[in-house]
Amino acid sequence: MAENEEIKALEEKTEVTETTEATEEAVENKPIENKPVEDSGSKKNGDLSVLSDRELLIELLKEQKKASKRSLITAVSLVAICLIFGAAVLIIVPKVNATLNNAYQAIDNIEAVVANADKAIGSVEKSLDGIDKMVKNVDKVVVDNTDSVSKTVERMSSIDITALNKSIKDLSDIIEPLAKFFRR
């Protein structure tokens, strides 16, 4: 309400000087045409040609006030948006940097793990080669011993157990009297 009263007071103060200035300019530039004032319905339709100089100045002043308010709102909005983006940048950039640093550290750790895995794979391959050699040696020993065991089994099976038992009995018969002789 107070703004409306200030606007009216300002309009009244500037009305006389502006009307006078506008009239002097109009006289200097072109002749003033007296047009009849039509009903106020034409003001709503945007037909300003039917308005008097005073009414035109008032309309112009109102439009300028609206434009200045829109400009102020736009400026305040832009400042707010800039502040929001600035705050977002100040908040997000350090987090992005920290995330990137963590990613770089993770990549370094992964590279170290891969290098260790390569070394482990190399040592496993050497161990497998050693195991292969050992299995071949064991295989050779088994084959060699299998031949010996086979020959031994053949020789044992060719022994005449009955004759062997008879020989042992005869030997025992011979050694027994000698043992008795030497014990005395």
C-alpha positions in Angstrom: 0.0 0.0 0.0 2.8 2.4 0.9 4.4 1.7 -2.4 1.3 2.6 -4.3 1.0 5.9 -2.4 4.7 6.6 -3.2 4.1 5.8 -6.8 1.1 8.2 -7.0 3.1 11.0 -5.2 6.0 10.5 -7.6 3.7 10.4 -10.6 2.1 13.7 -9.5 5.5 15.4 -9.0 6.9 14.2 -12.2 3.6 14.7 -14.0 3.9 18.4 -14.4 7.6 18.4 -15.5 7.3 15.4 -17.7 4.1 16.6 -19.4 5.8 20.0 -20.0 8.9 18.4 -21.4 6.9 16.0 -23.5 4.8 18.9 -24.8 7.9 20.9 -25.7 9.5 18.0 -27.5 6.3 17.3 -29.4 6.0 21.0 -30.4 9.7 21.0 -31.6 9.4 17.7 -33.5 5.9 17.6 -34.8 2.6 19.1 -34.4 0.3 17.8 -31.6 -2.8 16.2 -32.9 -5.9 16.5 -30.7 -7.5 13.1 -30.7 -10.6 12.3 -28.8 -10.3 10.2 -25.8 -12.0 6.9 -26.3 -13.3 4.5 -23.6 -10.9 2.7 -21.3 -11.6 -0.6 -23.1 -9.0 0.4 -25.7 -6.3 0.7 -23.0 -6.8 -3.0 -22.1 -6.5 -4.0 -25.7 -3.0 -2.3 -25.9 -4.1 0.6 -28.2 -2.0 3.5 -26.8 -2.7 5.9 -29.6 -5.9 7.1 -27.8 -4.2 8.0 -24.6 -3.1 11.5 -23.6 0.5 12.4 -22.9 -0.1 12.1 -19.2 -1.7 8.7 -19.5 1.1 7.6 -21.8 3.7 8.7 -19.3 1.9 6.9 -16.5 1.7 3.7 -18.6 5.3 4.0 -19.5 6.3 4.5 -15.8 4.2 1.4 -14.9 5.9 -0.7 -17.6 9.3 0.5 -16.5 8.6 -0.4 -13.0 7.4 -3.9 -14.1 10.5 -4.2 -16.3 12.8 -3.2 -13.4 11.1 -5.7 -11.1 11.6 -8.4 -13.7 15.2 -7.4 -14.1 15.7 -7.4 -10.4 14.1 -10.9 -10.1 16.2 -12.1 -13.0 19.4 -10.7 -11.4 18.6 -12.2 -8.0 17.8 -15.5 -9.6 21.0 -15.5 -11.6 23.0 -14.7 -8.4 21.3 -17.5 -6.5 21.9 -19.9 -9.3 25.6 -18.9 -9.5 25.9 -19.3 -5.7 24.3 -22.7 -5.9 26.6 -23.8 -8.7 29.6 -22.4 -6.8 28.6 -24.2 -3.6 28.1 -27.4 -5.6 31.5 -27.1 -7.1 33.1 -26.4 -3.8 31.4 -29.5 -2.3 31.7 -31.9 -5.3 35.3 -31.1 -6.5 37.1 -32.3 -3.4 35.0 -35.4 -3.3 35.7 -36.1 -6.9 39.4 -35.6 -6.3 39.3 -38.0 -3.3 37.5 -40.6 -5.4 40.0 -40.3 -8.2 42.9 -40.6 -5.7 41.3 -43.7 -4.3 40.8 -45.1 -7.8 44.5 -44.4 -8.6 45.5 -46.2 -5.4 43.3 -49.1 -6.2 44.8 -49.4 -9.6 48.3 -49.3 -8.1 47.3 -52.1 -5.7 45.8 -54.1 -8.5 49.0 -53.8 -10.5 51.0 -55.0 -7.5 48.6 -57.9 -7.0 48.9 -58.8 -10.7 52.7 -58.6 -10.5 52.7 -60.9 -7.5 50.3 -63.3 -9.3 52.6 -63.4 -12.3 55.5 -64.3 -9.9 53.4 -67.0 -8.2 52.4 -68.4 -11.6 56.0 -68.6 -12.6 57.0 -70.4 -9.4 54.0 -72.7 -9.8 55.2 -73.5 -13.3 58.7 -74.3 -12.0 57.2 -76.5 -9.3 55.1 -78.3 -11.8 58.1 -78.9 -14.0 60.0 -80.3 -11.0 57.0 -82.5 -10.1 56.9 -83.8 -13.7 60.7 -84.6 -13.5 60.2 -86.3 -10.2 57.2 -88.4 -11.5 59.3 -89.4 -14.5 62.2 -90.5 -12.2 59.8 -92.4 -9.9 58.3 -94.0 -13.0 61.8 -95.0 -14.2 62.6 -96.4 -10.7 59.4 -98.4 -10.7 60.0 -99.8 -14.2 63.6 -100.7 -13.2 62.6 -102.3 -9.9 59.7 -104.0 -11.6 62.1 -105.9 -13.8 64.3 -106.8 -10.8 61.3 -107.9 -8.7 60.0 -110.0 -11.6 63.4 -111.7 -12.0 63.5 -112.3 -8.3 60.0 -113.7 -8.2 60.9 -116.0 -11.1 64.0 -117.3 -9.3 62.1 -117.8 -6.1 59.4 -119.7 -7.9 62.0 -121.9 -9.6 63.4 -123.0 -6.2 62.5 -126.5 -5.2 61.1 -126.1 -1.7 61.2 -129.8 -0.9 64.8 -130.2 -1.9 65.6 -127.1 0.1 63.9 -128.5 3.2 65.8 -131.8 2.8 69.1 -129.9 2.5 68.3 -127.8 5.6 67.5 -131.0 7.5 70.7 -132.7 6.4 72.7 -129.6 7.3 71.1 -129.6 10.7 71.9 -133.2 11.2 75.5 -132.5 10.4 75.8 -129.4 12.6 74.1 -130.8 15.6 76.9 -133.4 16.5 79.5 -130.7 15.9 77.7 -128.3 18.2 77.5 -130.9 20.9 81.2 -131.6 20.5 82.2 -128.0 20.9 80.0 -127.3 23.9 81.8 -129.7 26.1 
